[in-house]
Amino acid sequence: MTDKHTGACLCGAVSFEIEGDFDKFFLCHCSRCRKFSGSAHASNLFSTEGKITWHSGEDRIRHYEVPDTRFAKSFCAECGSPLPRERPSGLMVPAGCLDTPVEIEPDAHIFIADKASWDDRLDEVKTFNQGPG
């Protein structure tokens, strides 16, 4: 059965649907992904056969490529949210932009040598179901 996923940016200006299975799911700790996501890692899904249909806001999508590298990101011009990107090898989809559940588990943490100094033992940090009181 082929998966179907919907998603949008934070402000809702850009919305889309993806049809197709995800092949890989990587949590990337490279310094570029950390800078772009503002977090410990980027959570990216990959699909070699997936097809994307933009429902709204395709004109608001911006692309950034780091010169002389393969690193590139797509994002909403209004709110800056990461968005799917079509690549020669298929789709790259930031997992957090999807509104539908993702059944695939992460395959690996990658570029661990670049991980942030504070990204150790995060599973030991206090947790709250909502913001701390």
Legacy VTK file of the C-alpha trace (Angstrom):
# vtk DataFile Version 3.0
C-alpha trace
ASCII
DATASET POLYDATA
POINTS 133 float
0.000 0.000 0.000
1.327 3.423 -0.930
1.503 6.042 1.757
-0.168 9.413 1.376
0.891 12.330 3.569
-0.198 15.936 3.894
1.717 18.823 5.366
2.143 22.560 5.582
4.403 25.272 6.865
3.800 26.862 10.267
1.821 29.838 8.942
-0.221 27.672 6.548
0.758 29.634 3.444
2.275 26.528 1.833
0.458 23.186 1.846
1.135 19.972 -0.007
0.430 16.272 -0.378
2.981 13.515 -0.874
2.090 10.182 -2.391
4.606 7.371 -2.073
6.568 5.435 0.499
9.505 6.791 2.457
12.683 4.754 1.953
14.948 6.272 4.604
14.666 8.448 7.706
17.835 10.110 8.999
18.475 12.353 11.996
21.301 14.569 10.755
23.608 16.260 13.261
25.845 18.080 10.750
26.494 21.727 11.535
24.492 22.891 8.498
21.378 20.941 9.487
21.733 22.181 13.079
21.969 25.785 11.889
19.024 25.455 9.527
16.791 23.675 12.021
17.959 25.600 15.084
17.961 22.281 16.908
20.138 19.301 17.797
19.470 17.681 14.430
17.318 17.756 11.335
14.807 14.919 10.917
14.621 14.165 7.202
12.620 11.558 5.305
13.674 10.413 1.836
11.590 8.899 -0.970
12.946 7.768 -4.316
9.477 7.260 -5.839
7.387 9.847 -3.953
5.448 12.525 -5.813
4.550 15.898 -4.344
1.514 18.000 -5.192
1.555 21.584 -3.975
-1.945 22.662 -2.881
-1.122 26.262 -1.975
1.730 28.702 -1.687
4.160 27.222 -4.183
5.110 30.813 -5.105
6.141 31.393 -1.461
8.734 28.612 -1.440
12.339 29.763 -1.361
15.462 27.685 -1.870
18.918 28.112 -0.416
22.049 26.289 -1.531
25.392 26.492 0.243
27.868 27.353 -2.540
30.187 24.559 -3.678
28.312 21.900 -1.651
25.346 19.556 -2.091
23.565 21.169 0.874
20.297 22.859 -0.041
17.058 23.649 1.775
13.571 24.762 0.801
11.496 26.885 3.148
8.471 29.156 3.399
9.245 32.822 2.651
6.596 33.907 5.197
7.443 31.862 8.302
10.759 30.156 7.457
9.461 26.610 8.024
11.456 23.873 6.282
9.616 22.308 3.340
10.042 19.290 1.060
12.569 19.524 -1.712
12.693 17.678 -4.987
16.158 16.327 -5.728
17.495 14.270 -8.641
17.390 11.187 -6.387
13.828 11.859 -5.160
12.116 13.792 -2.380
13.687 15.027 0.851
10.962 15.821 3.393
11.526 17.444 6.789
9.518 15.137 9.057
8.232 18.012 11.190
6.350 19.647 8.301
4.016 16.660 7.921
0.542 16.759 9.465
-0.004 13.020 9.078
1.700 10.329 11.182
4.903 8.786 9.873
5.068 5.018 10.294
8.762 4.595 9.431
11.251 4.718 12.328
14.522 6.661 11.993
17.231 4.557 10.331
20.202 6.317 11.888
21.733 9.368 13.507
24.200 10.680 10.920
27.140 13.109 11.108
27.376 12.355 14.818
30.964 13.684 14.846
29.454 17.167 14.297
26.793 16.927 17.012
26.328 19.835 19.413
28.247 19.719 22.700
24.937 19.866 24.618
23.478 16.927 22.691
24.549 14.258 25.198
22.213 12.287 27.420
19.132 14.231 26.270
17.046 11.217 27.269
17.943 12.046 30.903
16.592 15.632 30.766
13.267 16.340 32.530
10.201 16.024 30.377
6.799 17.749 30.539
3.588 16.904 28.661
3.254 20.669 28.055
5.424 23.683 28.855
6.907 23.811 32.366
4.477 25.459 34.797
LINES 1 134
133 0 1 2 3 4 5 6 7 8 9 10 11 12 13 14 15 16 17 18 19 20 21 22 23 24 25 26 27 28 29 30 31 32 33 34 35 36 37 38 39 40 41 42 43 44 45 46 47 48 49 50 51 52 53 54 55 56 57 58 59 60 61 62 63 64 65 66 67 68 69 70 71 72 73 74 75 76 77 78 79 80 81 82 83 84 85 86 87 88 89 90 91 92 93 94 95 96 97 98 99 100 101 102 103 104 105 106 107 108 109 110 111 112 113 114 115 116 117 118 119 120 121 122 123 124 125 126 127 128 129 130 131 132
